[in-house]
Amino acid sequence: MQNMNDSKFSIDELGWCQPSRHVPSPHYDARPPASDVSLLVVHNISLPPGQFGGDSIEKFFLGQLKPSDHPFFSVIANMKVSAHCLIRRTGEVVQFVSFNDRAWHAGNSSFAGQERCNDYSIGIELEGVDSVAYEQAQYQALARLTFALQQHYQLITNERITGHQYIAPIRKTDPGLVFEWPKFRNLLNYISTEY
């Protein structure tokens, strides 16, 4: 399990988090010209729904889900979806798309009057569901990763960190009411004073 004493994350010039496990997804494209990275969006995901562990999330983001493996997979197997990173229940960070590129995580969305959030945002998925508390290791990893992202993409201010439910409120509910924003922000503030 990762803890506050772990070495800090950094973002390299190619937009990859170090250290993290890199599993490149084909589901991405270039950001539009003049689209500065300025927003961080927190999501949740579990596959099959409500189940943690396993490799189904990775297969989904790689386009490798088999519809025969679970009834729900027949609904989503052909979707082309990705996030920049997944934070497992253990706190492990898995990166699928360079932060410099556009991952396909937000869909039809708007933040502060600006639409098409995928163009200018970074999407981080927490392994979880709206109704189950997230693990301390996930909060710690998210705070450490957010701090590294803020150092590299300085337009991502604390005010420009949001949940999927707030940029697509009619369609989405994640990361849900169980996500403790004050806990996350306190950890982020703590890390910023440590480094």
C-alpha positions as CSV (number, residue, x, y, z in Angstrom):
1,M,0.0,0.0,0.0
2,Q,1.3,3.5,-0.8
3,N,1.5,6.0,2.0
4,M,2.5,9.6,2.5
5,N,6.1,8.7,2.9
6,D,6.4,7.3,-0.6
7,S,8.5,9.2,-3.1
8,K,6.5,11.8,-4.9
9,F,5.1,11.5,-8.4
10,S,6.5,13.5,-11.3
11,I,5.3,14.0,-14.8
12,D,7.8,13.6,-17.6
13,E,8.1,15.6,-20.7
14,L,6.0,13.1,-22.7
15,G,3.2,13.4,-20.2
16,W,3.6,10.2,-18.3
17,C,3.5,9.8,-14.5
18,Q,6.6,8.4,-12.8
19,P,6.4,6.1,-11.0
20,S,3.2,4.4,-12.3
21,R,2.3,1.4,-14.3
22,H,1.9,2.3,-18.0
23,V,-0.7,0.5,-20.0
24,P,-1.1,2.5,-23.2
25,S,-4.7,2.7,-24.6
26,P,-5.6,3.1,-28.2
27,H,-8.5,5.2,-27.2
28,Y,-7.2,8.8,-27.4
29,D,-6.3,11.5,-29.8
30,A,-4.5,14.9,-29.9
31,R,-5.9,17.8,-28.0
32,P,-7.1,20.6,-30.2
33,P,-4.6,23.4,-30.8
34,A,-4.5,26.0,-28.0
35,S,-6.3,23.7,-25.6
36,D,-4.3,24.2,-22.4
37,V,-4.7,21.5,-19.8
38,S,-6.6,23.3,-17.1
39,L,-9.0,20.9,-15.4
40,L,-8.8,17.7,-13.4
41,V,-11.9,15.4,-13.4
42,V,-12.4,12.7,-10.8
43,H,-14.5,9.7,-11.8
44,N,-15.2,6.2,-10.5
45,I,-15.4,2.9,-12.3
46,S,-15.8,-0.8,-11.4
47,L,-16.2,-3.7,-13.8
48,P,-18.2,-5.8,-13.6
49,P,-20.3,-3.1,-11.8
50,G,-19.8,-3.2,-8.0
51,Q,-16.8,-5.7,-8.3
52,F,-13.2,-4.6,-7.5
53,G,-10.0,-6.2,-8.6
54,G,-9.3,-8.1,-11.7
55,D,-8.3,-6.8,-15.1
56,S,-11.7,-5.8,-16.6
57,I,-11.2,-2.1,-16.3
58,E,-7.8,-2.3,-18.1
59,K,-9.4,-4.5,-20.8
60,F,-12.2,-1.9,-21.2
61,F,-9.8,0.9,-21.7
62,L,-7.7,-1.2,-24.2
63,G,-10.8,-2.2,-26.2
64,Q,-10.3,-5.9,-25.2
65,L,-13.4,-6.7,-23.2
66,K,-15.2,-9.9,-24.3
67,P,-19.0,-9.7,-24.2
68,S,-19.1,-13.4,-23.2
69,D,-17.2,-12.7,-20.0
70,H,-20.1,-11.0,-18.2
71,P,-23.6,-10.0,-19.3
72,F,-22.9,-6.3,-18.7
73,F,-19.9,-6.4,-21.0
74,S,-22.1,-6.9,-24.0
75,V,-23.5,-3.4,-23.4
76,I,-20.1,-1.7,-23.2
77,A,-17.6,-3.9,-25.1
78,N,-17.6,-1.8,-28.3
79,M,-17.4,1.6,-26.6
80,K,-14.1,3.5,-27.1
81,V,-13.4,5.0,-23.7
82,S,-10.3,5.8,-21.7
83,A,-9.1,7.8,-18.8
84,H,-5.6,9.1,-18.3
85,C,-5.2,7.1,-15.0
86,L,-6.9,4.6,-12.8
87,I,-6.3,4.5,-9.1
88,R,-6.9,1.0,-7.8
89,R,-8.3,0.3,-4.3
90,T,-4.7,-0.4,-3.2
91,G,-3.6,3.0,-4.3
92,E,-1.7,1.7,-7.4
93,V,-1.7,4.2,-10.2
94,V,-2.2,2.8,-13.8
95,Q,-1.8,5.3,-16.6
96,F,-3.4,4.7,-20.0
97,V,-3.0,7.9,-21.9
98,S,-0.4,10.6,-21.8
99,F,-1.6,13.7,-20.0
100,N,-0.5,15.7,-23.1
101,D,-3.1,13.8,-25.2
102,R,-6.9,13.8,-25.0
103,A,-8.4,10.8,-23.2
104,W,-12.1,10.0,-23.8
105,H,-13.5,10.2,-20.3
106,A,-15.9,13.1,-19.9
107,G,-18.3,12.8,-22.8
108,N,-20.8,15.6,-23.2
109,S,-19.7,18.0,-20.5
110,S,-19.2,21.6,-19.4
111,F,-17.2,23.3,-16.7
112,A,-17.6,27.0,-15.9
113,G,-19.4,27.5,-19.2
114,Q,-16.7,25.8,-21.2
115,E,-17.9,22.7,-23.1
116,R,-16.0,19.7,-24.3
117,C,-14.1,19.0,-21.1
118,N,-12.0,16.2,-22.8
119,D,-10.3,18.9,-24.8
120,Y,-8.7,20.6,-21.7
121,S,-9.0,18.1,-18.8
122,I,-7.3,15.2,-17.3
123,G,-9.5,12.3,-16.2
124,I,-8.6,10.2,-13.2
125,E,-10.8,7.1,-12.4
126,L,-11.0,5.7,-8.9
127,E,-11.8,2.1,-8.7
128,G,-15.1,2.2,-6.9
129,V,-18.8,2.9,-6.9
130,D,-20.9,5.8,-5.7
131,S,-22.1,4.0,-2.6
132,V,-18.9,2.4,-1.2
133,A,-16.3,4.5,0.7
134,Y,-13.0,4.9,-1.1
135,E,-9.8,3.6,0.5
136,Q,-7.3,5.8,2.3
137,A,-4.7,4.6,-0.2
138,Q,-6.8,6.0,-3.0
139,Y,-7.1,9.4,-1.4
140,Q,-3.3,9.5,-0.8
141,A,-2.5,8.4,-4.3
142,L,-5.0,10.9,-5.8
143,A,-3.6,13.8,-3.7
144,R,0.0,12.9,-4.6
145,L,-0.8,12.6,-8.3
146,T,-2.9,15.8,-8.3
147,F,0.0,17.7,-6.7
148,A,2.4,16.4,-9.5
149,L,-0.1,17.4,-12.1
150,Q,-0.5,20.9,-10.7
151,Q,3.3,21.3,-10.7
152,H,3.4,20.4,-14.4
153,Y,0.1,21.9,-15.6
154,Q,-0.1,25.0,-13.6
155,L,-3.6,26.0,-14.9
156,I,-5.0,23.2,-12.8
157,T,-5.7,25.2,-9.7
158,N,-7.5,23.8,-6.6
159,E,-10.7,25.5,-7.9
160,R,-10.4,23.5,-11.2
161,I,-10.6,20.1,-9.7
162,T,-14.0,18.6,-10.0
163,G,-16.1,15.4,-10.2
164,H,-17.7,13.9,-13.3
165,Q,-21.1,14.5,-11.6
166,Y,-20.5,18.3,-11.7
167,I,-19.5,18.6,-15.4
168,A,-22.3,16.2,-16.6
169,P,-24.9,16.3,-13.9
170,I,-27.8,14.9,-15.9
171,R,-25.8,11.9,-17.1
172,K,-23.3,11.1,-14.3
173,T,-23.2,10.7,-10.6
174,D,-19.6,9.8,-9.9
175,P,-17.5,9.9,-7.9
176,G,-20.6,10.1,-5.7
177,L,-21.6,11.5,-2.4
178,V,-19.2,9.1,-0.6
179,F,-16.2,10.8,-2.1
180,E,-14.8,13.0,0.7
181,W,-13.8,16.2,-0.9
182,P,-12.6,17.8,2.4
183,K,-10.3,14.8,3.1
184,F,-8.9,14.9,-0.4
185,R,-8.3,18.6,-0.3
186,N,-6.7,18.4,3.2
187,L,-4.3,15.7,1.9
188,L,-3.5,17.8,-1.1
189,N,-2.7,20.8,1.1
190,Y,-0.6,18.6,3.4
191,I,1.5,17.4,0.4
192,S,1.9,20.9,-0.9
193,T,3.5,21.9,2.3
194,E,5.8,18.8,2.5
195,Y,7.2,19.4,-1.0
